Amino acid sequence: MMAPGIHVVWFKRDLRTRDHEPLQRALQRASLSGGRVLLLQMYEPGMLVHPTTSSRHVTFQWACGDDVAMTLQQEKWGLTFHRVHAPVLDVLDYLRMKHGIASLYSHEETGVLWTYERDKKVASWCKKHGVPWCEVAQAGVQRGRSSRIGWVESWHDNMARPCANPDLQEWRSSEGRDANVTWPENWALNAAPTVRHESDLQGVGPFQPGGERAGHSYLKSFLHEGRIQAYQKHISKPELSRRSCSRISPYLAWGAMTIRQVYQALESTVQGRNHHAFGSRLRWHCHFIQKFESEHALEWRNVNRAYDELPVKQNEEWLSRWKEGTTGIPLVDACMRAVRETGYLNFRMRAMLVSFLTHHMNHSWQDGVEHLARCFLDFEPGIHYSQFQMQAGVTGINTVRIYNPVKQGQEHDPEGHFVRAWVPELKDVSPEWIHSPWMAPPMEATMQGWSSQDYPEPMLDLVASAREARERMWSFRKRPEVKNEGRRILARHVVPPRAQTKGRMREL
């Protein structure tokens, strides 16, 4: 007779041991019943070939898993962290046949369409085989919402709740134990699986290290070792932001730490202007994931459907040069090269890259959204797609921002340190011309060692393309169908002013 089934904790974008309610619940249940627990992460073939997946994502996830395994060992949990390379339904079938499954625990995932469809199949499988699946909300995001009324209050209540930390003393003293599962040989993993479809990404780091402990180390240095003091001052600077921003976004994106943990750590510090600014970003983070949760079609179509008629170009040479960082516009190229190589770029420069693609180049946002998803180490679908559409100006409710890369460089990299670091072809150009070397008098350009043979002329006219973009975007925005769609979007995704809590920022 088969022993009682195992309690499976399915780790998805929640690669940690603390503030992990599915893990907490599974251990509580096993402690009461003396059941067996399996901690499981699956590297699914379908997701490994997804166009948003890159090797830097997989390597980071693997490092997070290593950290989970090390924590289990060092703190003597008596549990093993399992990682397999196989489709989830095959894994569940195998476990059901070999061991029986008493219950399945996981967080709800606000992911791409592929993971959404995968989860629907898992739900059908669980129903068919009578396996209870306990899904827990994560990051203050609420499934099934039709409006934002009450969302801000609910978010604050969620952040104030005690962290869902497993009771290790209770677990160790109980009769619960490790599931001790063995896997088919072709599923076993000794290293992070390979991603083979990212021919447009050659960067090999240095990337931030993965893991729960690394994430909390970044948070500690930000809140308690002075980095936060320059947060607002340097948040828009492409070079200085690398130190003055928190740099915890990859850990939030892959679940090595939670928004609740960060919020509570922030609340425990002495508050100041920078602390309040950072706190608003935490709610902003969840706001955009909630938006994507409520309208997941943002992944592939305009949130404002009227913009489906917006005329766009398709210039493959321009697109390749944008992806490679060879547009001839120094700040654009420096930003693209930096994010390709390191996986990090501050928010303003990300917005500038999207603006250049969609406004100056007049390409569809869909032409670049997957490339930058692969570049960003902190790829978070809910934020990525929503922000891409905002910066592309296709929401009909947000201000159209057409960034001037030369002006942005002069304001946020005035000495050209960031550009010289990532566009070494311009290392000898003076600050006066570093952001527009093509405008330097020929004699001065020659004296500074700059030549179009070493670094290309701009692939487009910034002034003319910006003028065309303004005319195109603002005239289109006046269309009745754009305004009608805008009202629908506001009703679904924005907190009405009368429903706001006094003193709390309006969610847009």
Protein Blocks (a to p, Z undefined) as FASTA:
>chain_A
ZZddddddddfblccfbhpfklmmmmmmmmmnopacdddddddfklmmpckbcfklmmmm
mmmmmmmmmmmmmnonopacddddddfklmmmmmmmmnopabdcdddddddfklmmmmmm
mmmmmmmnopacddddehhiaehiabfghklmmmmmmmmpccddddfklmmmmmbdceki
acdfklpcfbdcddfklmmbcbgbjcddedjklmmmmmmmmmmnopmmmmmmmmmpmklm
mmmpnolmmmmmnopacfklmmmmmmmpccdfklmmmmmmmmmmmmmmmmmmmmmmlmmp
cfblmlmmpccdddfklmmmmmnopnopaklmmmmmmmmmnopacfklmmmmmmmmmmmn
opafklmmmmmmmmpmmlcfklmmmmmmmmnopnopaccddddfklmmmmmmmnommmmm
mmmmlmmpcfklmmmmmlpcfklmmmnopafklpccdfbdfklmmmmmmmmmmmmmmpmk
lmmmmmmmmmmmpccfklpcehiacdZZ
